Amino acid sequence: MKGKPEGSARREAAKLFLCGDVMTGRGIDQILPHPSDPLIYEPYARSAGAYVVLAEAAHGPLPRGADFTYIWGDVLEELQIMAPDMNIINLETSVTKSDDFWKGKGINYRMHPDNIPCLTVAGIDCCALANNHVLDWGYAGLVETMTTLEQVGIGYAGAGRNRAAAEAPAILRLNDDGRVLVFGFGTETCGIPVRWAASTQEPGINLIRDYSDTTVRSIAEWVRKYKESGDIAIASIHWGENWGYDVSMEERIFAHNLIDRADIDLIHGHSSHHVKGIEVYRDKLILYGCGDFLNDYEGISGYEEFRADLGLMYFALIDRLSGCLLELTMTPTQIKHFKVNRAAKSDAQWLQDLLNREGKAFDTATAMDDEERLLLRVNART
């Protein structure tokens, strides 16, 4: 990883904000101005309001009809301070009024389309949709999700009205005509049903079946079709189990192959409910698991040792000519009261210790600055 850019070099860079799963459905949706019908079809709950009750039992009263800025807590100020060029999230919910829930799935997230300002108020530029909740309310729910995002000018990747559209990237334009291309991928390893794969004539997600050479070659063809000189290409991948820090050798080789052979510049991995280790390979950033950024899990017991309430705002400064990582700054966060807050210093330290422990396998570590943000260090060179 190169040193901090200065002067004209900084003008050739793009700063990207990335985070993990943003789950604005179910309980979160119930406290927003336009809550969906709370009926859900889980074996342990029949109302989305049950998650509001659990959170209130744990941490006290929550608002109803909350302002659209509420759920972002301290995030909006931090975005203003850090001033990224693009804001990219994994949207882990459908945005729909559809009642056609996916039978037998067990959990079905949805947010009412009239609550979409909760994304626009945060300046979200792109939502990765190739995940295991975007079709929770059927094909009609997916189409309405995409339509709603289109109506407010938010790009999306990894889903489409047919396979070609699902494979195509979101094309995000920087202020000076530079571009960021976001390709979205989902895998069966995180619980995505095979039937959710888009077909030539039906909507769905961009589901990759394995990490084979054939898959890499196919992705390389998609990237070559769209990528031009100076573009930054991101592979946003929903993969792996919800819990556990292990990064399989298969995942690691796949990520390396996407960089070596498919001209991908940054891997944006998600699905794990907690932060995982970070790698920089050939000066390209690999986020194996960004963790949950916003959810309605407060008051639910289990897996406490993973501290799923803690997350990170990833601010990656990328050289636009080479796609190389110049700098990665991370702001520690905590989910509490159904909003994203700056983490306390002790919790920021917990995240630093975690990244340093898990980063040993990747020769990465972090340092904490005076503002309690974490700075990535690679091979102790910077």
C-alpha positions as CSV (number, residue, x, y, z in Angstrom):
1,M,0.0,0.0,0.0
2,K,1.4,3.3,-1.0
3,G,1.8,6.3,1.3
4,K,-0.7,9.1,1.8
5,P,-1.2,11.1,-1.4
6,E,-0.6,14.8,-1.5
7,G,-1.2,17.6,-4.0
8,S,-2.0,16.6,-7.5
9,A,-1.7,12.9,-6.6
10,R,-4.8,13.2,-4.4
11,R,-6.8,14.7,-7.3
12,E,-6.2,11.4,-9.1
13,A,-7.8,9.4,-6.3
14,A,-11.4,8.6,-5.4
15,K,-12.6,8.2,-1.8
16,L,-15.2,5.5,-1.4
17,F,-17.4,4.8,1.7
18,L,-18.3,1.2,2.1
19,C,-20.1,-0.7,4.8
20,G,-21.7,-4.1,5.4
21,D,-25.3,-5.0,5.8
22,V,-27.8,-2.2,6.1
23,M,-31.1,-3.9,7.2
24,T,-33.8,-1.2,7.2
25,G,-36.6,-3.7,7.1
26,R,-38.7,-5.4,9.8
27,G,-38.2,-3.7,13.2
28,I,-36.3,-0.7,11.7
29,D,-39.1,-0.2,9.2
30,Q,-41.7,-0.1,12.1
31,I,-40.2,3.0,13.7
32,L,-40.0,5.0,10.4
33,P,-42.7,7.3,9.2
34,H,-44.4,4.7,6.9
35,P,-44.2,1.3,8.5
36,S,-45.2,-1.8,6.5
37,D,-47.9,-4.2,7.6
38,P,-46.1,-5.8,10.6
39,L,-47.3,-9.3,9.7
40,I,-44.3,-11.6,9.2
41,Y,-44.0,-15.4,8.9
42,E,-41.2,-16.4,11.3
43,P,-41.5,-19.5,13.5
44,Y,-40.9,-17.3,16.6
45,A,-42.7,-14.1,15.7
46,R,-45.7,-13.0,13.8
47,S,-45.2,-9.3,14.0
48,A,-42.2,-7.1,13.0
49,G,-43.2,-5.1,16.1
50,A,-41.8,-7.9,18.3
51,Y,-38.3,-6.7,17.4
52,V,-39.1,-3.2,18.5
53,V,-40.3,-4.6,21.8
54,L,-37.1,-6.7,22.3
55,A,-34.9,-3.7,21.6
56,E,-36.9,-1.5,24.0
57,A,-36.6,-4.1,26.7
58,A,-32.8,-4.1,26.2
59,H,-32.1,-0.4,25.8
60,G,-35.2,1.7,26.5
61,P,-37.9,3.4,24.5
62,L,-37.7,3.9,20.7
63,P,-39.4,6.6,18.7
64,R,-42.3,5.9,16.4
65,G,-42.5,7.8,13.1
66,A,-38.8,8.7,13.5
67,D,-37.3,11.2,11.2
68,F,-35.5,9.6,8.2
69,T,-32.1,10.8,9.6
70,Y,-32.7,9.0,12.9
71,I,-31.3,5.6,12.0
72,W,-28.0,7.0,10.9
73,G,-27.1,8.5,14.3
74,D,-23.6,9.8,14.0
75,V,-23.1,8.6,10.4
76,L,-24.2,11.7,8.6
77,E,-21.8,13.9,10.5
78,E,-19.0,11.5,9.8
79,L,-19.8,11.4,6.1
80,Q,-19.7,15.2,6.1
81,I,-16.3,15.2,7.8
82,M,-14.7,12.4,5.6
83,A,-16.4,13.6,2.4
84,P,-16.3,10.4,0.3
85,D,-17.0,10.6,-3.4
86,M,-19.3,7.6,-3.4
87,N,-21.4,5.8,-0.7
88,I,-21.8,2.1,-1.3
89,I,-23.8,-0.3,1.0
90,N,-25.2,-3.8,1.0
91,L,-29.0,-3.3,1.3
92,E,-30.2,-6.4,3.1
93,T,-34.0,-6.0,2.7
94,S,-36.6,-5.7,0.0
95,V,-38.3,-2.4,-0.5
96,T,-41.9,-3.3,-1.3
97,K,-45.6,-3.4,-0.4
98,S,-45.8,-7.0,-1.8
99,D,-47.4,-9.6,0.5
100,D,-46.1,-12.5,-1.5
101,F,-43.6,-13.7,1.0
102,W,-41.1,-16.5,0.0
103,K,-42.6,-19.6,1.4
104,G,-40.5,-21.7,3.7
105,K,-37.6,-19.3,4.0
106,G,-38.3,-18.4,7.7
107,I,-37.3,-14.8,7.7
108,N,-38.7,-12.1,5.5
109,Y,-37.4,-8.5,5.6
110,R,-39.2,-5.6,3.9
111,M,-39.2,-1.9,4.1
112,H,-42.1,0.2,2.9
113,P,-41.2,2.1,-0.3
114,D,-42.3,5.4,1.2
115,N,-39.4,5.0,3.7
116,I,-36.9,5.2,0.9
117,P,-35.8,8.7,2.0
118,C,-33.9,7.0,4.8
119,L,-31.4,6.0,2.1
120,T,-31.4,9.2,0.1
121,V,-30.9,11.4,3.2
122,A,-27.6,9.5,3.7
123,G,-26.5,10.2,0.1
124,I,-26.4,6.5,-0.7
125,D,-25.1,6.1,-4.3
126,C,-25.3,2.3,-4.8
127,C,-26.9,-0.7,-3.1
128,A,-25.6,-4.2,-3.6
129,L,-28.7,-6.4,-3.9
130,A,-27.3,-9.9,-4.5
131,N,-28.0,-11.1,-1.0
132,N,-30.3,-13.5,0.8
133,H,-33.1,-11.1,1.7
134,V,-33.8,-9.0,-1.5
135,L,-36.4,-11.6,-2.7
136,D,-38.0,-12.3,0.7
137,W,-41.3,-10.9,-0.7
138,G,-41.2,-12.6,-4.1
139,Y,-40.3,-11.5,-7.6
140,A,-42.8,-8.6,-7.3
141,G,-41.0,-7.5,-4.2
142,L,-37.7,-7.5,-6.0
143,V,-39.0,-5.6,-9.0
144,E,-40.6,-3.0,-6.7
145,T,-37.3,-2.7,-4.9
146,M,-35.4,-2.0,-8.1
147,T,-38.1,0.4,-9.3
148,T,-38.1,2.3,-6.0
149,L,-34.3,2.7,-6.1
150,E,-34.4,3.9,-9.8
151,Q,-37.1,6.5,-9.0
152,V,-34.8,8.2,-6.4
153,G,-31.6,7.8,-8.5
154,I,-29.8,5.2,-6.4
155,G,-27.8,2.7,-8.4
156,Y,-27.9,-1.0,-7.6
157,A,-25.8,-4.0,-8.6
158,G,-26.3,-7.8,-8.5
159,A,-30.0,-8.0,-9.3
160,G,-32.0,-7.3,-12.4
161,R,-35.1,-7.9,-14.4
162,N,-33.2,-10.6,-16.3
163,R,-29.8,-12.3,-16.1
164,A,-28.0,-9.8,-18.4
165,A,-29.2,-6.9,-16.2
166,A,-28.2,-8.7,-13.0
167,E,-24.7,-9.3,-14.3
168,A,-24.3,-5.7,-15.4
169,P,-22.5,-3.3,-13.0
170,A,-23.9,-0.2,-11.4
171,I,-22.0,2.7,-13.2
172,L,-21.4,5.5,-10.8
173,R,-20.0,8.8,-12.2
174,L,-17.6,10.9,-10.3
175,N,-17.8,14.7,-10.5
176,D,-15.1,14.9,-13.1
177,D,-16.4,12.1,-15.4
178,G,-14.4,9.4,-13.7
179,R,-16.4,6.2,-13.0
180,V,-16.8,3.5,-10.4
181,L,-18.2,0.2,-11.5
182,V,-19.9,-2.0,-8.9
183,F,-20.5,-5.6,-9.9
184,G,-22.7,-7.5,-7.5
185,F,-22.5,-11.3,-6.7
186,G,-24.2,-13.6,-4.4
187,T,-23.3,-17.2,-3.4
188,E,-25.2,-20.2,-2.0
189,T,-22.8,-20.2,0.9
190,C,-24.7,-17.4,2.6
191,G,-28.1,-19.0,2.2
192,I,-29.3,-17.6,-1.1
193,P,-31.8,-20.0,-2.7
194,V,-30.7,-21.4,-6.1
195,R,-34.1,-20.4,-7.4
196,W,-33.3,-16.7,-6.9
197,A,-30.8,-16.7,-9.8
198,A,-31.9,-14.4,-12.6
199,S,-32.7,-16.1,-15.9
200,T,-32.8,-14.9,-19.5
201,Q,-36.4,-13.9,-19.1
202,E,-37.1,-13.7,-15.3
203,P,-35.8,-11.3,-12.6
204,G,-33.4,-12.4,-9.9
205,I,-29.9,-12.0,-8.6
206,N,-26.5,-12.6,-10.0
207,L,-25.8,-15.9,-8.3
208,I,-22.4,-17.5,-8.8
209,R,-22.4,-21.2,-8.1
210,D,-18.7,-21.7,-7.2
211,Y,-15.3,-20.1,-7.2
212,S,-13.9,-22.0,-10.1
213,D,-11.8,-21.0,-13.0
214,T,-14.9,-21.0,-15.1
215,T,-16.6,-18.5,-12.8
216,V,-13.5,-16.2,-12.8
217,R,-13.3,-16.3,-16.6
218,S,-17.0,-15.4,-16.8
219,I,-16.6,-12.5,-14.4
220,A,-13.5,-11.3,-16.4
221,E,-15.6,-11.2,-19.5
222,W,-18.2,-9.0,-17.8
223,V,-15.5,-6.7,-16.5
224,R,-13.8,-6.3,-19.9
225,K,-17.2,-5.5,-21.4
226,Y,-17.7,-2.4,-19.2
227,K,-14.3,-1.3,-17.7
228,E,-12.5,1.5,-19.4
229,S,-9.1,3.1,-18.5
230,G,-9.3,5.0,-15.2
231,D,-12.4,3.1,-14.0
232,I,-12.4,1.6,-10.5
233,A,-14.0,-1.9,-10.6
234,I,-15.5,-3.2,-7.3
235,A,-16.7,-6.8,-6.8
236,S,-19.4,-6.6,-4.0
237,I,-19.9,-10.2,-2.8
238,H,-22.4,-11.7,-0.4
239,W,-20.7,-14.9,0.8
240,G,-20.0,-17.2,3.7
241,E,-21.5,-18.0,7.0
242,N,-23.0,-15.4,9.4
243,W,-20.6,-16.2,12.2
244,G,-16.9,-17.0,12.5
245,Y,-13.7,-15.2,11.5
246,D,-12.3,-17.9,9.3
247,V,-11.6,-17.0,5.7
248,S,-11.4,-20.1,3.6
249,M,-8.5,-20.7,1.3
250,E,-11.1,-21.1,-1.5
251,E,-12.4,-17.6,-0.8
252,R,-9.0,-16.1,-0.6
253,I,-7.8,-17.7,-3.9
254,F,-11.1,-16.5,-5.6
255,A,-10.5,-12.9,-4.4
256,H,-6.9,-13.0,-5.6
257,N,-8.0,-14.4,-9.0
258,L,-10.6,-11.6,-9.4
259,I,-7.7,-9.1,-9.0
260,D,-5.2,-11.0,-11.1
261,R,-7.4,-12.2,-13.9
262,A,-10.6,-10.2,-13.9
263,D,-9.2,-6.7,-13.4
264,I,-11.1,-6.1,-10.1
265,D,-9.7,-3.3,-8.0
266,L,-11.5,-3.8,-4.7
267,I,-13.4,-6.7,-3.0
268,H,-16.4,-5.6,-0.9
269,G,-17.3,-8.7,1.0
270,H,-20.4,-9.0,3.3
271,S,-22.8,-11.5,4.9
272,S,-20.9,-12.1,8.2
273,H,-22.7,-10.4,11.1
274,H,-19.4,-9.1,12.4
275,V,-16.2,-7.5,11.1
276,K,-13.6,-9.9,9.6
277,G,-9.9,-9.5,8.7
278,I,-8.6,-7.3,5.9
279,E,-6.1,-8.1,3.2
280,V,-4.2,-5.9,0.7
281,Y,-3.2,-8.1,-2.2
282,R,-1.0,-6.5,-4.9
283,D,-2.0,-3.1,-3.5
284,K,-5.7,-3.9,-3.9
285,L,-8.1,-3.9,-1.0
286,I,-10.0,-7.1,0.1
287,L,-12.7,-6.7,2.7
288,Y,-13.6,-10.2,3.5
289,G,-16.5,-9.3,5.8
290,C,-17.7,-5.8,6.6
291,G,-20.2,-6.9,9.4
292,D,-23.7,-5.6,10.1
293,F,-23.9,-1.9,9.9
294,L,-27.6,-1.5,10.9
295,N,-30.0,-4.1,12.1
296,D,-32.9,-4.8,14.5
297,Y,-31.1,-7.5,16.6
298,E,-31.0,-5.6,19.9
299,G,-32.2,-7.7,22.7
300,I,-31.6,-11.0,20.9
301,S,-29.2,-13.3,22.7
302,G,-26.6,-15.5,21.2
303,Y,-23.1,-15.1,19.7
304,E,-22.3,-12.2,22.1
305,E,-18.6,-12.9,21.8
306,F,-18.6,-11.7,18.2
307,R,-19.9,-8.2,19.2
308,A,-22.2,-7.9,16.2
309,D,-23.3,-4.5,17.4
310,L,-19.9,-3.1,16.5
311,G,-19.1,-2.2,12.9
312,L,-16.9,0.0,10.8
313,M,-17.3,2.8,8.2
314,Y,-14.7,2.0,5.6
315,F,-13.2,5.0,3.8
316,A,-10.9,3.7,1.0
317,L,-8.8,6.1,-1.0
318,I,-8.2,4.5,-4.4
319,D,-5.8,5.6,-7.1
320,R,-7.9,6.0,-10.2
321,L,-5.2,5.1,-12.7
322,S,-4.0,1.9,-11.1
323,G,-6.9,0.9,-8.8
324,C,-4.5,0.6,-6.0
325,L,-5.3,1.3,-2.4
326,L,-3.6,4.5,-1.2
327,E,-5.2,4.7,2.3
328,L,-7.9,3.0,4.4
329,T,-9.4,4.8,7.3
330,M,-12.1,3.1,9.4
331,T,-14.6,4.8,11.8
332,P,-15.8,2.4,14.6
333,T,-19.5,2.3,15.1
334,Q,-22.1,0.7,17.4
335,I,-25.8,-0.1,16.8
336,K,-27.9,1.0,19.7
337,H,-31.5,2.3,19.8
338,F,-31.9,1.2,16.2
339,K,-29.3,3.7,15.0
340,V,-25.6,3.8,14.2
341,N,-23.5,5.6,16.8
342,R,-19.8,6.3,17.1
343,A,-18.3,3.6,19.2
344,A,-16.9,4.3,22.6
345,K,-13.1,4.3,22.8
346,S,-13.1,1.0,24.6
347,D,-15.2,-0.6,21.8
348,A,-12.9,1.0,19.1
349,Q,-10.0,-0.6,20.9
350,W,-11.8,-4.0,20.8
351,L,-12.2,-3.6,17.0
352,Q,-8.6,-2.6,16.6
353,D,-7.5,-5.7,18.6
354,L,-9.8,-7.9,16.5
355,L,-8.4,-6.5,13.2
356,N,-4.8,-6.9,14.4
357,R,-5.4,-10.5,15.5
358,E,-7.2,-11.5,12.3
359,G,-4.9,-9.4,10.1
360,K,-1.9,-11.5,11.1
361,A,-2.7,-14.0,8.4
362,F,-2.8,-11.2,5.9
363,D,0.2,-9.1,7.2
364,T,-2.2,-6.2,8.1
365,A,-2.7,-4.3,11.3
366,T,-4.2,-1.0,12.4
367,A,-3.2,2.1,14.3
368,M,-5.7,4.4,16.1
369,D,-5.5,8.2,15.5
370,D,-6.4,11.0,17.8
371,E,-10.0,11.0,16.5
372,E,-10.3,7.3,17.4
373,R,-10.4,6.2,13.8
374,L,-8.4,3.2,12.7
375,L,-5.8,3.4,10.0
376,L,-4.7,0.3,8.1
377,R,-1.1,-0.7,8.1
378,V,0.4,-3.2,5.7
379,N,3.6,-5.2,6.5
380,A,4.5,-2.4,8.9
381,R,5.6,-0.3,5.9
382,T,3.3,2.7,6.5
